[in-house]
Amino acid sequence: MIHWVKWLEWAFGVFAVAAIWYSVHNFKSIKKILVGRPLRTAELKSQHTKLVWLIALPILSADLYSSVSYGPESGLTELASLGEDAKWLIIPITLATIFLLGILILSYIMGILAYPNGGGAYAIAKDNFKTKWPALIASSALLIDYILTVAVSISAAMEAIVSAYPNVEPYETLLAIGCVLLLVLINLRGVAESARVLAWPTIGFIICMLFIIGTGFIDGFKEGFTKSTTPSIGIIPEGLSTLLLLKAFSSACSALTGIETISNSVPVFRAPQKKNAIKTYIALGIITSITLIGFSFHLFINGISVKPHNTMLSQLTGLYFGNGLIYQVIIWFTFIVLILAANSTFNGFSQLGAIVAADGFLPRALLHRGDRLGYSNGIIVLAACASLLIIGFKAHTNALIPLYAIGVFLSFSIAQFGLIHRWLKVKGTHWHWKLAINTVGAIITTAVAIIFSITKFSGGAWIVLVILPIFVLCSLAIHRHYEEIVVELKLEPGIVPVARKVLSIVLISGVHQVVNHTLSFAKGLNGDVIAVYIGFDDEAIHEMEERWSEWGSPCRLVCLKSKYRSLIEPLARLIKVLEEKQEERMIHILIPQFIPVKWWHNLLHNHSALVLRVWFLQHKDIAVTTVPYHLKK
Amino acid sequence: MIHWVKWLEWAFGVFAVAAIWYSVHNFKSIKKILVGRPLRTAELKSQHTKLVWLIALPILSADLYSSVSYGPESGLTELASLGEDAKWLIIPITLATIFLLGILILSYIMGILAYPNGGGAYAIAKDNFKTKWPALIASSALLIDYILTVAVSISAAMEAIVSAYPNVEPYETLLAIGCVLLLVLINLRGVAESARVLAWPTIGFIICMLFIIGTGFIDGFKEGFTKSTTPSIGIIPEGLSTLLLLKAFSSACSALTGIETISNSVPVFRAPQKKNAIKTYIALGIITSITLIGFSFHLFINGISVKPHNTMLSQLTGLYFGNGLIYQVIIWFTFIVLILAANSTFNGFSQLGAIVAADGFLPRALLHRGDRLGYSNGIIVLAACASLLIIGFKAHTNALIPLYAIGVFLSFSIAQFGLIHRWLKVKGTHWHWKLAINTVGAIITTAVAIIFSITKFSGGAWIVLVILPIFVLCSLAIHRHYEEIVVELKLEPGIVPVARKVLSIVLISGVHQVVNHTLSFAKGLNGDVIAVYIGFDDEAIHEMEERWSEWGSPCRLVCLKSKYRSLIEPLARLIKVLEEKQEERMIHILIPQFIPVKWWHNLLHNHSALVLRVWFLQHKDIAVTTVPYHLKK
């Protein structure tokens, strides 16, 4: 059975993405049901009604706050490999994480002051560095990390569900892919209009987390904190190395991803925008810090351990509240918030992709807005990449963590160096302070990025470190290509279209309706029409010549013999001869094609027309016309 | 690691087939290296130099004889589930198999007498039945079984290798797919020219088998047959049921597949062809019978059992000769012969596919002969299907056996009923005898086919029994479609092409070289040219209009505004208006397209041109021309 599930996963992942892409681009009716009525381009600007900061806080924090559900867990998982004695180290590690959070929030507040219209790392780097490199590294790193965010968040969401319902476990990957597809649909519909609705699950999850932590403390003060064994604090466990400590820290820092969302979204705040955004950052920082340290403390004090198919959050909740209604509520809030985190990433990815594509560093197709104004190609690319990661890592959060967060911290660092540049250049009020903050931030985030790369390298980070430079090089190659085209296509003044003489060649396979139709069209274009027939042996050619003269030879017929059964070769030879004879004429090939009524009938006809068309367009300076003949049956 | 191997298998299977298809159809140079220089159609007939029957015997028997390596084994595997006491039953079961082999060979000799030019089950059924059903069932069943033959033979070949080198086991599926790809290449090259070379491995394998059996008997007569425990004969083991006995018989009968090869190949024999073919059949029948009973006897007498990753042939060889050179020689001969069996199936499948396609029951693409005169599409379809089976059943021969041989016996039966029909109608010398033989044959093969379907049903035969009718229905639908087209495309006498007036519409995206090039071409066709620009907002349209008049308005410009960012909708509206206005004119859309130098640059340009082209051809009676502009960089 498991065997078939694996097949289903693949089929689901690969084909569903293709099917969605196809249906979204092709079928009006399916599209309307799933994606909704098309929106006018003009509706783009009127959509955002500005948000009060207290509502903006939960809406913009799903990505950051949801990661508390797996951050401390993955730190503790690293420490657990050293045994019980090492577990107390999660407390100092969490404190270090909170310190880093503070630094990052301060740095991002500097970013808001400098770029109140929303400046991501890419915009900041582009604005402050002369070379394109830093901006491209920042954007590529972020795009890669967004893909990982979706994979990690959805895997963590599925692990929450599996903790509550262990018999779902064999279908984990399958369900995770299902969630990705659901998010694709939601994002193709566009979510901005219902944004306020998205506040409630996050508020619910924050309350849940604070409720767990509060219950733990009240219980602890009433009945004493250590119920079973006395946990050992301050002992340096055997086998502890700096590397392992830093590895645990790196893993715990996965709780800090998503911090950039608010700074990218300053324009959605109600006035005074800057002030409200900063307020939101500070409030979110305080709530996240309390949650992180409280959660880690309770995990440690209750001796929670690594258990397969049961997350630490689920274990702790089960310990405090049993497996009743409260447990269910908390698990489902965790699930929804993690899905929301993935959802907000869809927005971030497709928007960043479009910004970079608009600058010519990524394929222009990413700029295409779908019917509901979302960047549909970006959404689909993200879903496809995230699905592959989920399948490849079997939806295991802890397997994905080593790849995660490097990109984010790399782009954090680049943004900070960009701001340092800016303060030195622009100066302005309190610039010394701002410079100092960003300098500290830059040093620390760079250090963290380096620590991540080293400690997680063998665990999977090498994949990111290999893909990132390839990504950047591709972006540069794309940009070069677009620039070359602009130069090459430029019209010199005075050049205007002058009518060229045309020689039309109609390819025929016999004497029938389709050929008649195409010849009627060709004769309407101008006087010079040649019909060309390609035969594989002498009998076929002889028969064709007879039928042609029986038909009354409506134009000159040239029969070519193809000894090797290729259509391209004899035609290419004929065209070469014609080109040499009459240089000023443009050659024009007409290919009759009948269009069947049912799509699967297309499989039943030799696709010579398609092959010929592609080959001639690629190799010769020849116009190729397809003249359709619509079958009735 | 195993995890990555699984990925590799998928990637290998799916992409390699696609890549080979693509490269074979597109790249001249790769193709020449791998597939060889193209052959002329005329070389088709001169290739076969006729074969002496003693050489023809090994060449045409790889498929039948190779299956002795897994037939008795799969029968014994079924019996082994009842314990040691049931093993002696392999002897009567093998005798029944040999009896069936005799009947089949006799029946096939009747086939040769009736159709000396090579008549497969399809040709016999087509010739003797009025309805198309029997012929279609026969061909579909054979095609499905050919796919299974490739999967089973290659899996068995890999199991031989794994028996000798157990550490290859994790890569079994991967290597099996590799073998399929190798066979694709060999068959695209064409194998007929080197056919004589193919005789030697089969001769070698026959000698190996006879050597094992002979050694066993000599040893047995010298030292007594029962070395360890006395095997029990004649005891009815506990739990034995008719169903299980028949199941073991069905599995053992997988040794009889491939028997049809000689009757299909009568024309390759040296004169007197009929007599030589019959001689070959009788000789092959004797050799195969001796091998089957000898091999089964030794398996039984030595108490050989089911062992994972060690075939019974390998166990027996190891027992007699140790693991030295003789063992290696035998294993490698087994491997090569099984690969040859798969190879001969490639020939059979693609030829049968082409014969059925020529009658219009399968897509015409199967008639396409590649550069080396093999039916390349048939070869690739077979390889793709067999690869999927190998991956799905993880290259386990015993898992594939239940699906196997039903198709062959079904088509055997149909052929025999066809011959009965023929004898009753045509009569001729000794027709009573011939009729009698085929009637007995028909009854027995039908009974066997029914036994197979029942006993193997739950083990996997249901898959074949579901796919077969679907296959037949598809064939009929295909045939109906081709016939409808012939009727619909027929030209009534007196209809000749009459020049139609044409209105050309050039789609433009700006003012640049590509547009200039296309307009020059359009103006050469006739006087009526309109340029159409589609803008997403008013500014874009305004700017375009200005640039157009700056350029000197080379023709009339129509600007359409697309509120919903679709290109098709505004164009379709314009065309509807034009069609209503001037019915007699044919509308002609020209799409400028620049052709980049590097293939990957194609990914960087919006594929609006392609989408537009497909949509308009599908939905409107409009000629669509692509005018290429070749970039220099």
Boltz contact constraints between the chains, C-beta under 6 A:
constraints:
  - contact:
      token1: [A, 38]
      token2: [B, 564]
      max_distance: 6.0
  - contact:
      token1: [A, 40]
      token2: [B, 563]
      max_distance: 6.0
  - contact:
      token1: [A, 41]
      token2: [B, 536]
      max_distance: 6.0
  - contact:
      token1: [A, 363]
      token2: [B, 603]
      max_distance: 6.0
  - contact:
      token1: [A, 363]
      token2: [B, 604]
      max_distance: 6.0
  - contact:
      token1: [A, 364]
      token2: [B, 606]
      max_distance: 6.0
  - contact:
      token1: [A, 365]
      token2: [B, 606]
      max_distance: 6.0
  - contact:
      token1: [A, 369]
      token2: [B, 565]
      max_distance: 6.0
  - contact:
      token1: [A, 478]
      token2: [B, 604]
      max_distance: 6.0
  - contact:
      token1: [A, 481]
      token2: [B, 601]
      max_distance: 6.0
  - contact:
      token1: [A, 484]
      token2: [B, 633]
      max_distance: 6.0
  - contact:
      token1: [A, 488]
      token2: [B, 631]
      max_distance: 6.0
  - contact:
      token1: [A, 489]
      token2: [B, 512]
      max_distance: 6.0
  - contact:
      token1: [A, 489]
      token2: [B, 513]
      max_distance: 6.0
  - contact:
      token1: [A, 491]
      token2: [B, 512]
      max_distance: 6.0
  - contact:
      token1: [A, 491]
      token2: [B, 513]
      max_distance: 6.0
  - contact:
      token1: [A, 496]
      token2: [B, 552]
      max_distance: 6.0
  - contact:
      token1: [A, 496]
      token2: [B, 554]
      max_distance: 6.0
  - contact:
      token1: [A, 497]
      token2: [B, 516]
      max_distance: 6.0
  - contact:
      token1: [A, 497]
      token2: [B, 519]
      max_distance: 6.0
  - contact:
      token1: [A, 497]
      token2: [B, 520]
      max_distance: 6.0
  - contact:
      token1: [A, 497]
      token2: [B, 523]
      max_distance: 6.0
  - contact:
      token1: [A, 497]
      token2: [B, 554]
      max_distance: 6.0
  - contact:
      token1: [A, 498]
      token2: [B, 520]
      max_distance: 6.0
  - contact:
      token1: [A, 499]
      token2: [B, 523]
      max_distance: 6.0
  - contact:
      token1: [A, 499]
      token2: [B, 524]
      max_distance: 6.0
  - contact:
      token1: [A, 500]
      token2: [B, 520]
      max_distance: 6.0
  - contact:
      token1: [A, 500]
      token2: [B, 524]
      max_distance: 6.0
  - contact:
      token1: [A, 501]
      token2: [B, 524]
      max_distance: 6.0
  - contact:
      token1: [A, 502]
      token2: [B, 524]
      max_distance: 6.0
  - contact:
      token1: [A, 512]
      token2: [B, 489]
      max_distance: 6.0
  - contact:
      token1: [A, 512]
      token2: [B, 491]
      max_distance: 6.0
  - contact:
      token1: [A, 513]
      token2: [B, 489]
      max_distance: 6.0
  - contact:
      token1: [A, 513]
      token2: [B, 491]
      max_distance: 6.0
  - contact:
      token1: [A, 516]
      token2: [B, 497]
      max_distance: 6.0
  - contact:
      token1: [A, 519]
      token2: [B, 497]
      max_distance: 6.0
  - contact:
      token1: [A, 520]
      token2: [B, 497]
      max_distance: 6.0
  - contact:
      token1: [A, 520]
      token2: [B, 498]
      max_distance: 6.0
  - contact:
      token1: [A, 520]
      token2: [B, 500]
      max_distance: 6.0
  - contact:
      token1: [A, 521]
      token2: [B, 586]
      max_distance: 6.0
  - contact:
      token1: [A, 521]
      token2: [B, 623]
      max_distance: 6.0
  - contact:
      token1: [A, 523]
      token2: [B, 497]
      max_distance: 6.0
  - contact:
      token1: [A, 523]
      token2: [B, 499]
      max_distance: 6.0
  - contact:
      token1: [A, 524]
      token2: [B, 499]
      max_distance: 6.0
  - contact:
      token1: [A, 524]
      token2: [B, 500]
      max_distance: 6.0
  - contact:
      token1: [A, 524]
      token2: [B, 501]
      max_distance: 6.0
  - contact:
      token1: [A, 524]
      token2: [B, 502]
      max_distance: 6.0
  - contact:
      token1: [A, 525]
      token2: [B, 502]
      max_distance: 6.0
  - contact:
      token1: [A, 525]
      token2: [B, 525]
      max_distance: 6.0
  - contact:
      token1: [A, 536]
      token2: [B, 41]
      max_distance: 6.0
  - contact:
      token1: [A, 552]
      token2: [B, 496]
      max_distance: 6.0
  - contact:
      token1: [A, 554]
      token2: [B, 496]
      max_distance: 6.0
  - contact:
      token1: [A, 554]
      token2: [B, 497]
      max_distance: 6.0
  - contact:
      token1: [A, 563]
      token2: [B, 40]
      max_distance: 6.0
  - contact:
      token1: [A, 564]
      token2: [B, 38]
      max_distance: 6.0
  - contact:
      token1: [A, 565]
      token2: [B, 369]
      max_distance: 6.0
  - contact:
      token1: [A, 586]
      token2: [B, 521]
      max_distance: 6.0
  - contact:
      token1: [A, 601]
      token2: [B, 481]
      max_distance: 6.0
  - contact:
      token1: [A, 603]
      token2: [B, 363]
      max_distance: 6.0
  - contact:
      token1: [A, 604]
      token2: [B, 363]
      max_distance: 6.0
  - contact:
      token1: [A, 604]
      token2: [B, 478]
      max_distance: 6.0
  - contact:
      token1: [A, 606]
      token2: [B, 364]
      max_distance: 6.0
  - contact:
      token1: [A, 606]
      token2: [B, 365]
      max_distance: 6.0
  - contact:
      token1: [A, 617]
      token2: [B, 626]
      max_distance: 6.0
  - contact:
      token1: [A, 617]
      token2: [B, 628]
      max_distance: 6.0
  - contact:
      token1: [A, 623]
      token2: [B, 521]
      max_distance: 6.0
  - contact:
      token1: [A, 623]
      token2: [B, 625]
      max_distance: 6.0
  - contact:
      token1: [A, 623]
      token2: [B, 627]
      max_distance: 6.0
  - contact:
      token1: [A, 624]
      token2: [B, 626]
      max_distance: 6.0
  - contact:
      token1: [A, 625]
      token2: [B, 623]
      max_distance: 6.0
  - contact:
      token1: [A, 625]
      token2: [B, 625]
      max_distance: 6.0
  - contact:
      token1: [A, 626]
      token2: [B, 617]
      max_distance: 6.0
  - contact:
      token1: [A, 626]
      token2: [B, 624]
      max_distance: 6.0
  - contact:
      token1: [A, 627]
      token2: [B, 623]
      max_distance: 6.0
  - contact:
      token1: [A, 628]
      token2: [B, 617]
      max_distance: 6.0
  - contact:
      token1: [A, 631]
      token2: [B, 488]
      max_distance: 6.0
  - contact:
      token1: [A, 633]
      token2: [B, 484]
      max_distance: 6.0
